[in-house]
Amino acid sequence: MSQNYLKVKGLSKKFGNVVALNNFSLEVARGELVTLLGPSGCGKTTALRLVAGLERQDSGTIFLESRDLTLIPAHHRNMGMVFQAYSLFPNLTVAENVAFGLQMRKVDRSARIKKAHELLDLVGLDSQSARFPHQLSGGQQQRVALARALAFEPEILLLDEPLSALDAQVRSNLREEIRRLQLSLGTTTLFVTHDQEEAMSISDRVGVMNEGRLEQIDTPDDLYNHPKNVFIANFVGLMNQVSGTKTGKSVSVFGANLKVKNEVVTDGRVLVYIRPEFVELECTESDADAKVISRLFLGSVSQVICQLNDGTIVHSLLSSRMSAEFAPGIRVKIRVNEDEVLVSNG
Amino acid sequence: MSKVRSQLSLIVVLMSLGIFFLLPMGAAFEYSIRNGLEGGYSFKNYLWAIREEDFVYYALRSFWLSSLTVVITLMVLVPLLTWIHVTKPRVQGWIDGLSLLPLVIPVVAFAVGAQLALPDVVKNTVLELPFLYFILSLPYAYRALDIGLRAIPLKTLVEAARSSGANWRRTITTVIVPITRTAVLATVALTFALSLGEYTLTVLLHWDTFPTWVTFVAQENLLGAIAISMMTLIIPFLLLAAISLLTPSSKNER
C-alpha cells in the first residue's frame, strides 16, 4: 500500500513551555485506518487537531497528496471529525445535524436531506432522524456524529477518542461499526485512542506515541510481536519484567540463554521483557523458580500468576485445559519459549 | 410538611418581589391618570403626551439609536466572546474585569475620553451615541452573553462546525446564536432598555433623545411626563415577554 496520501512531516507544537508534539511525522495510505495510541499527554490529540486545522503548528508541514494543507483553515480542509465529547448541535434535529456539512457546502436541500437519510440508514438511526440530540443515548449521539462527519464525503475522517465516554458494550459495538463503515466507504481514517484493545482490534496500522514523538508505527501484529523498544513492549499488551544477566549478545534468565534484541544495554544485571504467552510452567517441588498465587480463567485461555523467590510477579498465558493443574500454592519451574528478548538496564 | 413550608416560602418571596416591582409602577400609573388640581382620574395626560408634536420624533429617534446600539453590541460581543472562549480562555478574567470599567469611570471623563477615541465618521454626529451606549451597557450585556456561552460546550460545538465546513461567520450565525438565543435575547433586552433610558451621557454631549425630551416637557406638565414614562415602559416589557415566549421551558425543551 503506497503510504503517500496524507503526509505529515516534522510537526512540532508547544503550549507555553510544554512540548506537546516534537518533530512528529506520519504517512497514511488512501483508505487506511491508522490509530495513534499512547498514554495521556503523549501528544496524540494534538497531532490529530493539527491535521484537522483546529490548532496551528509551530513548525512542520501537512500534505494531502500534492495539496499543502499546512496553512489552510479547518473549514477548507474537507476533513470530517468525531469528538470525544458529544458535539451534536442541540438546536438541530438528527437529520439536520447530519446534513450540516452539506448545507455549509451549499448543496440543495432535497439532496442533503436524501444524503442525511442515507447516512443515518448506514448507522442504523434513520428512524430517529426527526429527533433532537438530547433525546438520544450517548452511543446514538456518537453514531449521528459519525454520520455527520461522513456525510460530506471527507478526504480524511478524524476520530478523537469518540468511544471513551460510552459504556463497554456500546463501545465494543460502535468500534466494529466504525471499522465496517470505514472499510465499506473506503474513507482514510486517523483514529486517536488510549485504549489498546480498541487500537489493535480495528486498525490497519497503529502508531504508538510517547512524549510528543511517534515511537513506532506498525501493524498490530508487528507492534505486539516486534516492539522496537522497551516503552512499546511495556505499553502494548501485558509484559513480564524479570531480572537476568547479560553477557555480550545474550542474556541468561531462568537457566536459559536468550539472544538480546537491543544491543545498547551494558552487560551485567538487566531487566528482561517476556510476553506471558512465552512463559511456560512445569510443576516441581525441587528446583522451583516460583509459586502460583492465582489463576484467572479467561475462557479458552487462562492467566496463571506466579511469584518468584525475589517477589517479582510473572504472568503466564496458557490454554485453560493445560492451566488446570496450576492451582494457587503449587511450586513451578519457569521456561521461556522465546529466542530473542528485549532487555533494559535494571 | 416541609413541602408545604417550601411552597409557602416561595409564595412569600414571589409576593414580596411582586410588591417591590409592582407597587412603584402602580403608584406611577395612579399618578399619571390624575386630573391634577381638578381632582378625579382620566387618561387626559396620555392624550396630551400623544398630541405633543415632538413625541413621535424623539420616541423614534431613541428607538433607532437603541436598535443601532443593539446591533453594535451583538456584532462586537458575540464573535469576540466566542473567539475568546474558544481560543484564548486565559484572557477571560481580564476581559471580565475590563467590561466593568464603564461602571467605575465617571460619566464626564468617559464622555470626553470615549468621544475622542471614536472614528471621525461618527464623531460629533448623533451616531456617536450608539457607540457610547454600547460601552455603557457593556457590563450588563457582557455578563448576559457570557453566562449563555459558558452554559454550552462552546469549544466542541465551534470545532464541530468548523470541521464540518463552516467558517467563523457561519459558525456564529448558524450554530452559536441559535443555541444561545436566550442569552442573546437577554443581551438585546438589557442593551435596548439601557440605551433607551440613557440620560446623563446624552445631556453631557448636548444631544436630545427621548429621555432628555421627557425631562424638558416635565417642566411644563409633570403628570404628562409620567404618562410618557409609563408608555415607554411598554417596550422593555414587550421585549421581556418575547424572551419568555422564546425561551424553552424544561417541558418542551428541544
Interface residues (C-beta under 8 A of the other chain):
Chain A: A52 G53 L54 P73 A74 H75 H76 R77 N78 M79 G80 M81 F83 A85 Y86 S87 L88 F89 P90 N91 F100 G101 Q103 M104 R105 F132 H134 A145 R148 A149 F152 L158
Chain B: I152 P153 T156 L157 E159 A160 A161 R162 S163 S164 G165 A166 N167 R170 T174 V175 P178 I179 E253 R254
